Each structure stands twice: as structure tokens, then as C-alpha cells.
Amino acid sequence: MTRKIIFVPLALMCVLIIAGCTKLNEQVLDESSVTGLTDKQIAEGIIAPVYARLPDIFLHTNYFAMQEISTDEAILPYRGGTDWGDNGIYVALHKHETTSTDPNVRNTWNNITQGISRAVTAINTLPTNSDANAKLFLAEARGMRAYYSMLTLDLFGLVFVKDDLSESSKILRGEAALEYLKSELLAVEPVLDNGTGPGRLSKPAVWGLLARLYLNAAVYRDPYAASFTFKNEDMDKVVEYCDKIISSGQYALATEYFSLFNDNNHTNKELIFAVDQRNDLNGHNRMAYFSLSGDQYPLPTYPLANGTDGPAITPDFYRTWVNANLPLDPAVADPRFYKQNLSIYSNPGDSCVDAASFNINRGILRGQQYGLIRKNGVFLKCASGKMLVGKLFHDSRNKPTLPVDFTEAIDFSPAGSNYFTGYRVEKYEFSKTSVSGRNFGEHDIVILRLADIYLMRAEAKLRKSAPDATAALTDVNIVRASRTATTPAKPLPSISLDLLFRERGFEFYWECLRRTDMIRFGKYEGSWTEKSNTDKQKRIFPIPQTAIDGASNLPGYLTQNPSY
């Protein structure tokens, strides 16, 4: 049964958050001061803020930037010498030269620690609530604290432990942090529900998080190791928790790949855990427009909803697709690469499209782009009243003769930073139901889905001291064969860790997994477009200077990560 948490006034009052406060102090308002609310409303008002930081964490310039632009998948140059300069933070992020004053790192840190703070508040407040769901909400709050702490461990190499509101947090690293997270997730797993939907923490979601935790355990124990030691017992646990999810029969691989990222994906059976952004929850993510050209307008009803000429994929990542599918074009060989929605690309005469059926193409966008023609702030129409679709030019950049023709080449040089450089990614669908189209996305942002469960299980089987390559290959090919809405990708004849890493790139590009994957597979110190830094200490990000300064009254409490 799907339950939806309703935001009530208490959601705005139950915590006073101090941005960047490492000690996670909060001022809790006594429930007795909230009049006119039932125990049910109060309980829902306490748990709702615990989830409310997720959309902010997954903003395009926060967690996404740290997990994708720091890797071989995404690059964001100083477009045209005028856009996305931002004091060089995206260039530094890609080159592994990020500093402790980076605002995106700071914002991500603040949102995660605020999520932990709100979870601690809920953990301390819900035990006295008599509503029937209070025990379940308490387990969710504790589980969400563990999830947020997994993020701090992965990004910053530490975990904060705090149960009592009056205490300072204890900081754990390495093995101690790992064991704490395991114990927290295992403690809540028996209490959690199976049917809360992907927007809330469920029993299968905890199984998936445990699988992810065990898979990365070797990294978390020693993040700066020259090589990682993957223990058989850890890999057995990955298999165990993945088996639980797969055998539950509760989830199914989507037959149409891009349906996973559609505006209405909340009910997609592949999603296990996600950021709930349905319009009644006021989601505000901009993932759909971040990479598009400023002259691509995906919504006929919103003439101001355009792209921003943001990040593109690197030529290095694009070439992995090409080389894996030769002699076929990857758009033909693999339905995860591209989906054509506008017929004008294959039939130039199809220049008039009903507004209701207009959809831009999805996936990796290459070459000359076509779309709605906008002049003087309005879209042009055909004589029939349909929307006029044609070749796009950089009108919004005052370059009306320069085609929106995406090139493979992109780098940080003036020529490589132009508005048309780099193949773009349109994975998440532009929302057709939000209040502005451009600024508000109603799709759920995927945190964990069934394909990841299969590929984590495959990786665990390959990493054991006695690898089971046959079983691993079966798991990989199950995922490849599942996208039957079009011709699925051909099965792989064999599998290795390098091929599995490549496969994870094809399946999960743009989903905030790449940095973690690259570190685990020993690829993060490699070289790719505009990046040659080999410093192992850059696997972990700097702790924001604001957090260091905020803890300065406690000498030795919070120390900066090495190399920053």
C-alpha cells in the first residue's frame, strides 16, 4: 500500500537548522506548543522534513556535480567565455583541483548534514507520539540518517554519530564508520514497510543500500589505498541482499529504458528508492534542462523553458559507446544511448507537430538539433495551427546564423568551450505538469533501481577469490535484454571487471554513480579530457571551510581531509 506524507505546519517548525553546523545542533519546539493537530498530523510533520533535503542534495549543481563532473562522464567548460564560469569551480572539479571554499561542495555538505540533523530530531521526538505509524516513521528516520551518513562517508570520508540532542556528534572514519552504518541499517530493516513506494525508505531499499555499502566496503575502510581488498564475506553479503530484492518479485526491469526517467516515473516498477518530486510535493530539480542548448525549448506551453548549455559528455566517454558497438552506431545498437521522438530527424518534411504530442529526443544528443522555433518570445506555428519544428540556431546567444550542432569535441580551450561543443544528455524528461517547466521537475530522481541490483550482484560474483563469471554474465545480460520496447542491446559473450565497469557506464550515466564507481574500479586517477591529476587523496572531497570554521571552538574536533 502506498502512503503519502503530507507536509503540515510542523514540518516548517520542528527544527531550527544552522547551515554548515557540524555539531548538528537544533532547537526542537515542544509538541505541546502545536495546537489543533492530531498525533497523526504531528507524526507526519516530524518525518516529512527528514526527506525534504533530498531534492536539494540532488540539485544539478550539488551532488550531481560532485559525482559526475568530477569524472570522465561529464565536463562543464566556461561556455562562450561568459557562461558557467562561476570562478572556475566546474573546471576545478573536473580537474580534481576543488578547494574547501567551493560553494557546491559547501551546499551539498550543508544539505546532507541538515538531513542528518532533522533525522536526529525525529528520532528524539517520535517515540512519544501515539500515532499508529510513529514506530514506522521512527525506523524511517533512523534509516534516513544512515543513508545521509553513507553520503558523508562516500564524499567526505567521515560519519557523524549523534543520538541525544544535547550532545555533540562523534566522528567516525574507516572501519568504525562502516560498522556503524551496517548496524543502523540492520536495526531498522525489520520494522520498515515493503509498500511505501520509492519515495520513502522501505525494507527492499535498505537491502539495496546494504548491498551498496558492502560493495564499497573496501574503499570505505581505506579510501587512499593503492589497491582495494574486496573480502569474500563482503561480496557474499552483496549477493545475499541483491538476492532478497530480486527474489521478492516486487520489482521489474523496465522494458523502455527512458521510461525510468519520465515525468511520471514514480510508479515505474524498476524504482526501489528515489527522490519523490511529484508536483504535490513541490519538487524543484532542473536535471532535464541542465545540459540542453539555450535554444532548445522542450515544452510548447512554456516559451521561457529552455536549456542552459551546461555539461556535456566527454569524448572519452562517448568513445566507449562507439568502440563497444562497432561497426554499428550506438544509437542503433543500444536503446539506452538514444531515443528519437521527433520524426524530422529522419524525415525532414515532418516540420509540423501537434503541441500535445511534441517531445524532444532523449539520451545522448549529437549533431544538428531540431525543435520549436521561437521568435520574439513566441513559438512559430504552421498554417494548420500545429507547432513549427525546424533546424535550431543560437538565437538566444545573438548568433542567429550559428547552428545548434553539437560536436564530439569539447575541452577548456576557447574553441572547445563554445555553446555547441560536446554531445549533450537529455535523460530525465522535461516536466509537462510543473508550474514552469524549466525550474521544476516532477520526475523522481533515481537513487536505487533494480538494474543496479543485478549489476551489483554481478560485480560481487566477479570480485570473489573464486569468481563466478558465468553467473555474473547472466546478470549483466538480463539487464541488457530487458529493454524490449525497442531492439535490446545484444548479449555480451563474456564479462570481466573492465567490461562490467563499461556496462555500468552505459546503464547508469548521469545518475550520480560514476565517481563512486570509478574509485571502486581503480579508474579515478586515470586521464581523460582535460584531467590528468593522479593524486589518490582527491578521491575524497574537502570538508567545507565554513564547517571547519564553525567547529573551531572545539580544537581537533573536525580536521580537514588530506591534500586540502
BELRA-V991865 format. One record per backbone hydrogen bond with DSSP energy under -0.5 kcal/mol. NH is the residue of the N-H (numbers start at 0). CO is the residue of the C=O. Records with the same first field share a line. If there is no record, write none. Layout:
NH: CO + CO
//
This chain:
10: 7
11: 8
12: 8 + 9
13: 9
16: 14
18: 16
20: 17
21: 19
23: 20
26: 15
27: 25
28: 26
32: 29
33: 30
34: 32
41: 37
42: 38
43: 39
44: 40
45: 41
46: 42
47: 43
48: 44
49: 46
50: 46 + 47
51: 47
53: 50
56: 52
57: 53
58: 55
61: 58
62: 56
63: 58
65: 61
66: 62
67: 63
68: 63 + 64
69: 64
70: 67
73: 67
74: 311
78: 76 + 82
79: 416
80: 77
81: 78
82: 78
87: 84
88: 85
91: 87
92: 88
93: 89
94: 90
95: 91 + 92
96: 91
101: 98
105: 101
106: 102
107: 103
108: 104
109: 105
110: 106
111: 107
112: 108
113: 109
114: 110
115: 111
116: 112
117: 113
118: 114
119: 115
120: 116
121: 117
122: 118
123: 119
124: 120
125: 121
127: 124
128: 125
133: 130
136: 132
137: 133
138: 134
139: 135
140: 136
141: 137
142: 138
143: 139
144: 140
145: 141
146: 142
147: 143
148: 144
149: 145
150: 146
151: 147
152: 148
153: 149
154: 150
155: 151
156: 151 + 152
157: 151
158: 171
160: 169
161: 159
166: 163
169: 160
171: 158 + 169
175: 172
176: 172
177: 173
178: 174
179: 175
180: 176
181: 177
182: 178
183: 179
184: 180
185: 181
186: 182
187: 183
188: 184
189: 185
190: 187
191: 187
199: 196
202: 192
205: 201
206: 202
207: 203
208: 204
209: 205
210: 206
211: 207
212: 208
213: 209
214: 210
215: 211
216: 213
218: 215
219: 215
220: 216
221: 217
224: 221
229: 227
230: 228
234: 230
235: 231
236: 232
237: 233
238: 234
239: 235
240: 236
241: 237
242: 238
243: 239
244: 240
245: 241
246: 242
247: 243
248: 244 + 245
251: 268
256: 254
258: 255
259: 256
260: 257
261: 258
264: 261
266: 263
267: 264
270: 267
271: 447
272: 447
273: 197
274: 444
275: 273
276: 274
280: 277
281: 278
282: 277
284: 440
288: 285
289: 285
295: 292
296: 294
297: 295 + 304
298: 304
299: 297
301: 298
304: 301
305: 303
306: 292 + 295
307: 288 + 291
308: 291
309: 289
311: 74
312: 422
313: 72
316: 71
317: 313
318: 314
319: 315 + 316
320: 316 + 317
321: 317
322: 318
323: 319
324: 320 + 321
325: 321
327: 324
331: 328
332: 328
333: 329
336: 333
337: 333
338: 361
340: 338
342: 340
344: 341
345: 342
346: 342
349: 346
350: 348
352: 386
356: 353
357: 353 + 354
361: 338
362: 425
363: 336
364: 362 + 423
366: 405
368: 403
370: 389
371: 296
372: 387
373: 371
374: 372 + 377
377: 374
379: 372
381: 385
384: 381
386: 352
387: 379
388: 350
389: 370
391: 368
393: 398 + 401
394: 392
396: 393
397: 394
398: 393
401: 398
402: 400
403: 391
404: 402
405: 366 + 403
406: 419
410: 415
416: 412 + 413
417: 414
420: 417
421: 406 + 408
423: 364
425: 362
428: 260
430: 436
437: 435
440: 438
444: 274
445: 443
446: 272
447: 272
449: 269
451: 448
452: 448
453: 449
454: 450
455: 451
456: 452
457: 453
458: 454
459: 455
460: 456
461: 457
462: 458
463: 459
466: 464
467: 460
468: 466
471: 467
472: 468
473: 469
474: 470
475: 471
476: 472
477: 473
478: 474
479: 475
480: 476
481: 477 + 478
482: 479
483: 481
484: 254
485: 482
488: 479
499: 495
500: 496
501: 497
502: 498
503: 499
504: 500
505: 501
506: 502
507: 503
508: 504
510: 507
514: 66
516: 512
517: 513
518: 514
519: 515
520: 516
521: 518
522: 517
523: 517
525: 522
527: 530
530: 527
537: 534
538: 535
539: 536
540: 154
544: 99
546: 543
547: 543
548: 544
549: 545
550: 546
551: 548
553: 550
554: 552
556: 553
563: 560
//
